[in-house]
């Protein structure tokens, strides 16, 4: 009986220690637009690197697909889980604002990565998307000139009309074509889904476009696949880096993509969250995490 009691006491002690450790662990929720795109997986990896360095528990609480209702649920789940901070890439500027405001009222620190919402945050770490979009446009113009194409229509595939990062990319891209003889068609939206984006690109190709621009990973992959299937010499330029995109570039169906630094966003986002939790005033700073133009090697 004494032996049984000793074992029971030991188990109770271990449970108590585990509970105490759990209470002492700082939980930071990482909520991206989805949990599938390689962009978000890379961002998660950067966040986990910071988590190990700063001794915090970063929990990837992202929806499976880009969906406002699911992202709102993720924010609410983060609050329920006792998160001290939420590092978030917002689907759109307004959809999750109410949920984020409720989290702030509960004392939770908000840090943006990739794309912000219309709620004040401790800091934002993202690409200067308008400038990067303009660079994409300039790259496309150079490729068109090299192919002796001086006019024609160009298709644009975006995620939606609300996601700030992609809206800014499109704005920069369109700005690059100001004063040229090219006609930029009305933007079509594929929700970041490669299959939907491919269908949109196929429709553009049917209309006789000379080039297609994809504003994110799914849009770019869809555009490249459509160009590949068409067998036509259409200029394809996009955004983000993935194995699929790099394969399409290597095979010549896409000519360039604007590669962000999602791992840096994730690392710096968690680092900022840790500082904010400790009481440091970050002043709402906005940090450009950079972009590189990737082409066939």
Secondary structure, 3 states (H helix, E strand, C coil): CHHHHHHHHHHHHHHHHHHHHHHHCCEEEEECCCCCCHHHHHHHHHHHHHHHHHCCEEEECCCCCCCHHHHHHHHHHHHHCCCCEEEECCCCCCCCHHHHHHHHHCCCEEEEECCCCCCCCCEEEECCHHHHHHHHHHHHHHHHHHCCCCCEEEEEEECCCCCHHHHHHHHHHHHHCCCCCEEECCCEECCCCHHHHHHHHHHHHHCCCCEEEECCHHHHHHHHHHHHHHCCCCEEEEECCCHHHHHHHHCCCCCEEEECCHHHHHHHHHHHHHHHHCCCCCCCEEEECCCEEECCC
